[in-house]
Amino acid sequence: MPRVWKFGDSVNTDDILPGKFAPFMAGEDVFQTFAFHYVRPEFAAQVQPGDVLIGGRNWGLGSSREYAPQALKKLRVGGIIAPSFARIHYRNLLNLGIPAFEADLTTALQDGDEVTLDVDAGVLTRGAETFQLTPPPAFLREALREGSILAYYRKYQRFPGEAAPDEERGDGVKP
């Protein structure tokens, strides 16, 4: 069962993946093994697919390096919940297919809590307790089901939410 990994405020991209372990430095096949190397040294070895990261305010501040969320994607993190995100990092998470929810659960959950995250419904469950999150919009749920926005585009040759090339617009005109 997925579990919670709890972090504090202002976790930056260098905390998530220190620059000296970037893919071009450590290697494309192993860079993810250095995720949270200095903040939570046990993280990369112990994180399980679907685990949920609970962060404090301003998650992902700092540089817009995409390899920080790429490391989390390679480790198959199930989602990140924080009261606020650095905007570029937030977009990088979603582009890569990592669900990100803005909510403050820092006092409600503890490290190691077993949880289930229903991304489509925006519901995090711990035992009999549920936490309602704002569900992602329909276009984003489409992309997340395919694994990322890029994977969606490769499959459908359009972005989620756009009409398919052979579909008519509401005015009877084909795009």
C-alpha positions, 0 to 999 in steps of 0.5 A: 500500500502506498505511504506518505513521505513528509517534507517541510516548507521550501523544498527546492529542486536541489533538495529533490535532486542535487545538481551534482547528480544530474543525469548528465553527471551521474548517468541517465540510468541512475540519477533518480537514485540520488533523489533527496540525497541530502534531505532524506538519504533513505528515500530513493532506496525505500520509496515505493511506486504510488507513494505520496509526498506531502510537502509544505509551502512553496514546494519546488522553488529554485531552478526550473530544472526538469530533472528533479521531477524526472527523478521522482517520475522514474521512482514512480511517485504517485503524487505530491500534495503541498499548500503551494508550488513554485509555478515552473516546477508545478508545470514540470510535474504535470508535464511529466505526469506526476499529479500535484495537488494544492492542499495543506495536509502537513498536520493531518498526515504523518510520515509512513501513513498508508494512503490511497490517492484517487487522482481522478476524484481528487481524494486521498484516503487513510483508513476510514478518513478521506481528504478531498482535494481539488480534482484535476481538470478533465484535460489533465486527467486525460494526460495523466492517464496516458502517463504525461502530456508528451505521451498523450500528444504522441498517441493522439497528435494533439494536446488534451482538451483539443478537438481531434483533427477530424472532429467538428467544432461547435459551429460545424467547421472542421479545424 
